[in-house]
Amino acid sequence: MKNQLKTLREDRGWTQGALADRLGVSRQTVNALETGRYDPALPLAFRIARLFGQPIESIFTPPEEQDVREF
C-alpha cells in the first residue's frame, strides 16, 4: 500500500524515531511503513491519521483493485 507517511513526517521535521515515539511503535515499524513493507492495522492507521490531522484515505492509498473472477 502506498502512503504519504515519509512526506508528512519530513514536513514536520521529525525523525523516524520521533514519529515512532509519538505513535508508540518502534523506529523499524515506521521505516517498514514508509517503505511499503508493512501495512498498518486499523488502530495504528487511525493513530497516524489523528496525529497528522488528516483522513486515513489521504495518507494511505490502497493498490489498484484486482479483477475479481467468479468461479
Backbone atoms as SQL, in Angstrom:
CREATE TABLE atoms (id INTEGER PRIMARY KEY, chain TEXT, resi INTEGER, resn TEXT, atom TEXT, x REAL, y REAL, z REAL);
INSERT INTO atoms VALUES
  (1, 'A', 1, 'MET', 'N', 0.846, -1.169, 0.000),
  (2, 'A', 1, 'MET', 'CA', 0.000, 0.000, 0.000),
  (3, 'A', 1, 'MET', 'C', 0.898, 1.241, 0.000),
  (4, 'A', 2, 'LYS', 'N', 0.584, 2.160, -0.874),
  (5, 'A', 2, 'LYS', 'CA', 1.344, 3.413, -0.922),
  (6, 'A', 2, 'LYS', 'C', 0.862, 4.329, 0.194),
  (7, 'A', 3, 'ASN', 'N', 1.774, 5.194, 0.652),
  (8, 'A', 3, 'ASN', 'CA', 1.375, 6.132, 1.692),
  (9, 'A', 3, 'ASN', 'C', 2.206, 7.400, 1.635),
  (10, 'A', 4, 'GLN', 'N', 1.738, 8.421, 2.338),
  (11, 'A', 4, 'GLN', 'CA', 2.379, 9.731, 2.381),
  (12, 'A', 4, 'GLN', 'C', 3.123, 9.949, 3.705),
  (13, 'A', 5, 'LEU', 'N', 3.371, 8.877, 4.439),
  (14, 'A', 5, 'LEU', 'CA', 3.919, 8.993, 5.778),
  (15, 'A', 5, 'LEU', 'C', 5.274, 9.697, 5.816),
  (16, 'A', 6, 'LYS', 'N', 6.174, 9.330, 4.946),
  (17, 'A', 6, 'LYS', 'CA', 7.507, 9.938, 4.948),
  (18, 'A', 6, 'LYS', 'C', 7.414, 11.441, 4.684),
  (19, 'A', 7, 'THR', 'N', 6.618, 11.831, 3.711),
  (20, 'A', 7, 'THR', 'CA', 6.458, 13.245, 3.384),
  (21, 'A', 7, 'THR', 'C', 5.864, 14.015, 4.563),
  (22, 'A', 8, 'LEU', 'N', 4.834, 13.458, 5.170),
  (23, 'A', 8, 'LEU', 'CA', 4.204, 14.114, 6.315),
  (24, 'A', 8, 'LEU', 'C', 5.193, 14.258, 7.469),
  (25, 'A', 9, 'ARG', 'N', 5.952, 13.209, 7.718),
  (26, 'A', 9, 'ARG', 'CA', 6.948, 13.235, 8.798),
  (27, 'A', 9, 'ARG', 'C', 8.030, 14.276, 8.517),
  (28, 'A', 10, 'GLU', 'N', 8.564, 14.253, 7.315),
  (29, 'A', 10, 'GLU', 'CA', 9.637, 15.185, 6.960),
  (30, 'A', 10, 'GLU', 'C', 9.153, 16.632, 6.971),
  (31, 'A', 11, 'ASP', 'N', 7.907, 16.869, 6.560),
  (32, 'A', 11, 'ASP', 'CA', 7.355, 18.230, 6.573),
  (33, 'A', 11, 'ASP', 'C', 7.339, 18.819, 7.980),
  (34, 'A', 12, 'ARG', 'N', 7.262, 17.947, 8.971),
  (35, 'A', 12, 'ARG', 'CA', 7.254, 18.395, 10.371),
  (36, 'A', 12, 'ARG', 'C', 8.638, 18.385, 10.999),
  (37, 'A', 13, 'GLY', 'N', 9.631, 17.932, 10.244),
  (38, 'A', 13, 'GLY', 'CA', 10.995, 17.898, 10.746),
  (39, 'A', 13, 'GLY', 'C', 11.239, 16.796, 11.762),
  (40, 'A', 14, 'TRP', 'N', 10.409, 15.751, 11.731),
  (41, 'A', 14, 'TRP', 'CA', 10.545, 14.650, 12.678),
  (42, 'A', 14, 'TRP', 'C', 11.437, 13.560, 12.102),
  (43, 'A', 15, 'THR', 'N', 12.183, 12.909, 12.960),
  (44, 'A', 15, 'THR', 'CA', 12.926, 11.716, 12.566),
  (45, 'A', 15, 'THR', 'C', 11.973, 10.526, 12.631),
  (46, 'A', 16, 'GLN', 'N', 12.411, 9.404, 12.087),
  (47, 'A', 16, 'GLN', 'CA', 11.596, 8.196, 12.207),
  (48, 'A', 16, 'GLN', 'C', 11.419, 7.827, 13.678),
  (49, 'A', 17, 'GLY', 'N', 12.469, 8.017, 14.475),
  (50, 'A', 17, 'GLY', 'CA', 12.387, 7.713, 15.897),
  (51, 'A', 17, 'GLY', 'C', 11.388, 8.598, 16.621),
  (52, 'A', 18, 'ALA', 'N', 11.361, 9.883, 16.261),
  (53, 'A', 18, 'ALA', 'CA', 10.417, 10.814, 16.895),
  (54, 'A', 18, 'ALA', 'C', 8.978, 10.437, 16.546),
  (55, 'A', 19, 'LEU', 'N', 8.739, 10.067, 15.293),
  (56, 'A', 19, 'LEU', 'CA', 7.399, 9.641, 14.892),
  (57, 'A', 19, 'LEU', 'C', 7.030, 8.350, 15.611),
  (58, 'A', 20, 'ALA', 'N', 7.966, 7.430, 15.688),
  (59, 'A', 20, 'ALA', 'CA', 7.726, 6.167, 16.384),
  (60, 'A', 20, 'ALA', 'C', 7.312, 6.414, 17.829),
  (61, 'A', 21, 'ASP', 'N', 8.004, 7.314, 18.499),
  (62, 'A', 21, 'ASP', 'CA', 7.655, 7.642, 19.890),
  (63, 'A', 21, 'ASP', 'C', 6.241, 8.192, 19.988),
  (64, 'A', 22, 'ARG', 'N', 5.870, 9.057, 19.067),
  (65, 'A', 22, 'ARG', 'CA', 4.529, 9.642, 19.092),
  (66, 'A', 22, 'ARG', 'C', 3.439, 8.599, 18.846),
  (67, 'A', 23, 'LEU', 'N', 3.777, 7.569, 18.064),
  (68, 'A', 23, 'LEU', 'CA', 2.802, 6.536, 17.719),
  (69, 'A', 23, 'LEU', 'C', 2.838, 5.336, 18.657),
  (70, 'A', 24, 'GLY', 'N', 3.892, 5.238, 19.469),
  (71, 'A', 24, 'GLY', 'CA', 4.019, 4.087, 20.358),
  (72, 'A', 24, 'GLY', 'C', 4.447, 2.820, 19.648),
  (73, 'A', 25, 'VAL', 'N', 5.269, 2.979, 18.594),
  (74, 'A', 25, 'VAL', 'CA', 5.794, 1.843, 17.841),
  (75, 'A', 25, 'VAL', 'C', 7.315, 1.983, 17.749),
  (76, 'A', 26, 'SER', 'N', 7.968, 1.002, 17.166),
  (77, 'A', 26, 'SER', 'CA', 9.422, 1.074, 17.001),
  (78, 'A', 26, 'SER', 'C', 9.786, 1.895, 15.761),
  (79, 'A', 27, 'ARG', 'N', 11.025, 2.360, 15.727),
  (80, 'A', 27, 'ARG', 'CA', 11.522, 3.070, 14.552),
  (81, 'A', 27, 'ARG', 'C', 11.504, 2.144, 13.340),
  (82, 'A', 28, 'GLN', 'N', 11.772, 0.856, 13.568),
  (83, 'A', 28, 'GLN', 'CA', 11.755, -0.109, 12.475),
  (84, 'A', 28, 'GLN', 'C', 10.357, -0.228, 11.870),
  (85, 'A', 29, 'THR', 'N', 9.331, -0.121, 12.704),
  (86, 'A', 29, 'THR', 'CA', 7.958, -0.157, 12.191),
  (87, 'A', 29, 'THR', 'C', 7.684, 1.050, 11.309),
  (88, 'A', 30, 'VAL', 'N', 8.126, 2.223, 11.748),
  (89, 'A', 30, 'VAL', 'CA', 7.946, 3.432, 10.931),
  (90, 'A', 30, 'VAL', 'C', 8.668, 3.267, 9.597),
  (91, 'A', 31, 'ASN', 'N', 9.883, 2.745, 9.626),
  (92, 'A', 31, 'ASN', 'CA', 10.640, 2.534, 8.395),
  (93, 'A', 31, 'ASN', 'C', 9.897, 1.567, 7.477),
  (94, 'A', 32, 'ALA', 'N', 9.379, 0.476, 8.030),
  (95, 'A', 32, 'ALA', 'CA', 8.647, -0.507, 7.219),
  (96, 'A', 32, 'ALA', 'C', 7.371, 0.094, 6.639),
  (97, 'A', 33, 'LEU', 'N', 6.697, 0.949, 7.401),
  (98, 'A', 33, 'LEU', 'CA', 5.501, 1.632, 6.888),
  (99, 'A', 33, 'LEU', 'C', 5.877, 2.547, 5.727),
  (100, 'A', 34, 'GLU', 'N', 6.916, 3.340, 5.917),
  (101, 'A', 34, 'GLU', 'CA', 7.312, 4.316, 4.893),
  (102, 'A', 34, 'GLU', 'C', 7.752, 3.655, 3.597),
  (103, 'A', 35, 'THR', 'N', 8.382, 2.493, 3.701),
  (104, 'A', 35, 'THR', 'CA', 8.878, 1.815, 2.501),
  (105, 'A', 35, 'THR', 'C', 7.859, 0.857, 1.904),
  (106, 'A', 36, 'GLY', 'N', 6.679, 0.761, 2.525),
  (107, 'A', 36, 'GLY', 'CA', 5.630, -0.081, 1.986),
  (108, 'A', 36, 'GLY', 'C', 5.799, -1.558, 2.278),
  (109, 'A', 37, 'ARG', 'N', 6.723, -1.907, 3.177),
  (110, 'A', 37, 'ARG', 'CA', 6.914, -3.311, 3.530),
  (111, 'A', 37, 'ARG', 'C', 5.928, -3.775, 4.594),
  (112, 'A', 38, 'TYR', 'N', 5.197, -2.842, 5.183),
  (113, 'A', 38, 'TYR', 'CA', 4.250, -3.175, 6.247),
  (114, 'A', 38, 'TYR', 'C', 3.029, -2.286, 6.112),
  (115, 'A', 39, 'ASP', 'N', 1.854, -2.896, 6.121),
  (116, 'A', 39, 'ASP', 'CA', 0.598, -2.151, 6.115),
  (117, 'A', 39, 'ASP', 'C', 0.084, -2.101, 7.551),
  (118, 'A', 40, 'PRO', 'N', -0.277, -0.922, 8.024),
  (119, 'A', 40, 'PRO', 'CA', -0.688, -0.817, 9.424),
  (120, 'A', 40, 'PRO', 'C', -2.049, -1.457, 9.684),
  (121, 'A', 41, 'ALA', 'N', -2.185, -1.976, 10.896),
  (122, 'A', 41, 'ALA', 'CA', -3.504, -2.426, 11.342),
  (123, 'A', 41, 'ALA', 'C', -4.379, -1.188, 11.488),
  (124, 'A', 42, 'LEU', 'N', -5.666, -1.374, 11.480),
  (125, 'A', 42, 'LEU', 'CA', -6.597, -0.250, 11.517),
  (126, 'A', 42, 'LEU', 'C', -6.384, 0.680, 12.726),
  (127, 'A', 43, 'PRO', 'N', -6.174, 0.154, 13.939),
  (128, 'A', 43, 'PRO', 'CA', -5.943, 1.071, 15.066),
  (129, 'A', 43, 'PRO', 'C', -4.710, 1.959, 14.864),
  (130, 'A', 44, 'LEU', 'N', -3.631, 1.405, 14.304),
  (131, 'A', 44, 'LEU', 'CA', -2.438, 2.213, 14.043),
  (132, 'A', 44, 'LEU', 'C', -2.707, 3.229, 12.941),
  (133, 'A', 45, 'ALA', 'N', -3.431, 2.828, 11.913),
  (134, 'A', 45, 'ALA', 'CA', -3.766, 3.766, 10.834),
  (135, 'A', 45, 'ALA', 'C', -4.571, 4.945, 11.375),
  (136, 'A', 46, 'PHE', 'N', -5.502, 4.672, 12.301),
  (137, 'A', 46, 'PHE', 'CA', -6.268, 5.755, 12.923),
  (138, 'A', 46, 'PHE', 'C', -5.368, 6.667, 13.759),
  (139, 'A', 47, 'ARG', 'N', -4.416, 6.092, 14.501),
  (140, 'A', 47, 'ARG', 'CA', -3.495, 6.928, 15.294),
  (141, 'A', 47, 'ARG', 'C', -2.667, 7.834, 14.390),
  (142, 'A', 48, 'ILE', 'N', -2.218, 7.282, 13.274),
  (143, 'A', 48, 'ILE', 'CA', -1.432, 8.070, 12.314),
  (144, 'A', 48, 'ILE', 'C', -2.281, 9.209, 11.765),
  (145, 'A', 49, 'ALA', 'N', -3.491, 8.888, 11.357),
  (146, 'A', 49, 'ALA', 'CA', -4.386, 9.907, 10.797),
  (147, 'A', 49, 'ALA', 'C', -4.665, 11.013, 11.813),
  (148, 'A', 50, 'ARG', 'N', -4.939, 10.641, 13.060),
  (149, 'A', 50, 'ARG', 'CA', -5.200, 11.649, 14.104),
  (150, 'A', 50, 'ARG', 'C', -3.970, 12.512, 14.351),
  (151, 'A', 51, 'LEU', 'N', -2.799, 11.879, 14.396),
  (152, 'A', 51, 'LEU', 'CA', -1.565, 12.617, 14.649),
  (153, 'A', 51, 'LEU', 'C', -1.329, 13.695, 13.592),
  (154, 'A', 52, 'PHE', 'N', -1.599, 13.363, 12.345),
  (155, 'A', 52, 'PHE', 'CA', -1.378, 14.316, 11.257),
  (156, 'A', 52, 'PHE', 'C', -2.614, 15.144, 10.920),
  (157, 'A', 53, 'GLY', 'N', -3.729, 14.866, 11.583),
  (158, 'A', 53, 'GLY', 'CA', -4.943, 15.646, 11.357),
  (159, 'A', 53, 'GLY', 'C', -5.516, 15.486, 9.971),
  (160, 'A', 54, 'GLN', 'N', -5.419, 14.279, 9.438),
  (161, 'A', 54, 'GLN', 'CA', -5.917, 14.021, 8.089),
  (162, 'A', 54, 'GLN', 'C', -6.720, 12.727, 8.078),
  (163, 'A', 55, 'PRO', 'N', -7.625, 12.576, 7.112),
  (164, 'A', 55, 'PRO', 'CA', -8.339, 11.306, 6.986),
  (165, 'A', 55, 'PRO', 'C', -7.373, 10.195, 6.542),
  (166, 'A', 56, 'ILE', 'N', -7.669, 8.987, 6.950),
  (167, 'A', 56, 'ILE', 'CA', -6.818, 7.848, 6.605),
  (168, 'A', 56, 'ILE', 'C', -6.591, 7.766, 5.098),
  (169, 'A', 57, 'GLU', 'N', -7.655, 7.963, 4.330),
  (170, 'A', 57, 'GLU', 'CA', -7.525, 7.787, 2.876),
  (171, 'A', 57, 'GLU', 'C', -6.656, 8.849, 2.210),
  (172, 'A', 58, 'SER', 'N', -6.368, 9.947, 2.906),
  (173, 'A', 58, 'SER', 'CA', -5.449, 10.925, 2.328),
  (174, 'A', 58, 'SER', 'C', -3.993, 10.567, 2.625),
  (175, 'A', 59, 'ILE', 'N', -3.783, 9.647, 3.549),
  (176, 'A', 59, 'ILE', 'CA', -2.428, 9.211, 3.897),
  (177, 'A', 59, 'ILE', 'C', -2.087, 7.893, 3.214),
  (178, 'A', 60, 'PHE', 'N', -3.034, 6.967, 3.207),
  (179, 'A', 60, 'PHE', 'CA', -2.811, 5.635, 2.649),
  (180, 'A', 60, 'PHE', 'C', -3.638, 5.439, 1.391),
  (181, 'A', 61, 'THR', 'N', -3.005, 4.910, 0.350),
  (182, 'A', 61, 'THR', 'CA', -3.672, 4.646, -0.919),
  (183, 'A', 61, 'THR', 'C', -3.605, 3.150, -1.191),
  (184, 'A', 62, 'PRO', 'N', -4.746, 2.473, -1.200),
  (185, 'A', 62, 'PRO', 'CA', -4.709, 1.031, -1.464),
  (186, 'A', 62, 'PRO', 'C', -4.294, 0.762, -2.906),
  (187, 'A', 63, 'PRO', 'N', -3.721, -0.419, -3.138),
  (188, 'A', 63, 'PRO', 'CA', -3.344, -0.762, -4.522),
  (189, 'A', 63, 'PRO', 'C', -4.586, -0.843, -5.393),
  (190, 'A', 64, 'GLU', 'N', -4.366, -0.746, -6.674),
  (191, 'A', 64, 'GLU', 'CA', -5.485, -0.863, -7.606),
  (192, 'A', 64, 'GLU', 'C', -6.226, -2.154, -7.328),
  (193, 'A', 65, 'GLU', 'N', -7.543, -2.092, -7.365),
  (194, 'A', 65, 'GLU', 'CA', -8.317, -3.305, -7.135),
  (195, 'A', 65, 'GLU', 'C', -8.068, -4.283, -8.263),
  (196, 'A', 66, 'GLN', 'N', -7.844, -5.526, -7.868),
  (197, 'A', 66, 'GLN', 'CA', -7.612, -6.551, -8.849),
  (198, 'A', 66, 'GLN', 'C', -8.941, -7.063, -9.372),
  (199, 'A', 67, 'ASP', 'N', -8.888, -7.609, -10.564),
  (200, 'A', 67, 'ASP', 'CA', -10.103, -8.192, -11.144),
  (201, 'A', 67, 'ASP', 'C', -10.586, -9.332, -10.251),
  (202, 'A', 68, 'VAL', 'N', -11.859, -9.341, -10.004),
  (203, 'A', 68, 'VAL', 'CA', -12.451, -10.412, -9.218),
  (204, 'A', 68, 'VAL', 'C', -13.193, -11.314, -10.192),
  (205, 'A', 69, 'ARG', 'N', -12.806, -12.557, -10.199),
  (206, 'A', 69, 'ARG', 'CA', -13.442, -13.509, -11.119),
  (207, 'A', 69, 'ARG', 'C', -14.371, -14.405, -10.336),
  (208, 'A', 70, 'GLU', 'N', -15.513, -14.642, -10.924),
  (209, 'A', 70, 'GLU', 'CA', -16.464, -15.549, -10.306),
  (210, 'A', 70, 'GLU', 'C', -16.128, -16.965, -10.714),
  (211, 'A', 71, 'PHE', 'N', -16.265, -17.859, -9.762),
  (212, 'A', 71, 'PHE', 'CA', -15.988, -19.265, -10.047),
  (213, 'A', 71, 'PHE', 'C', -17.250, -20.053, -10.046);
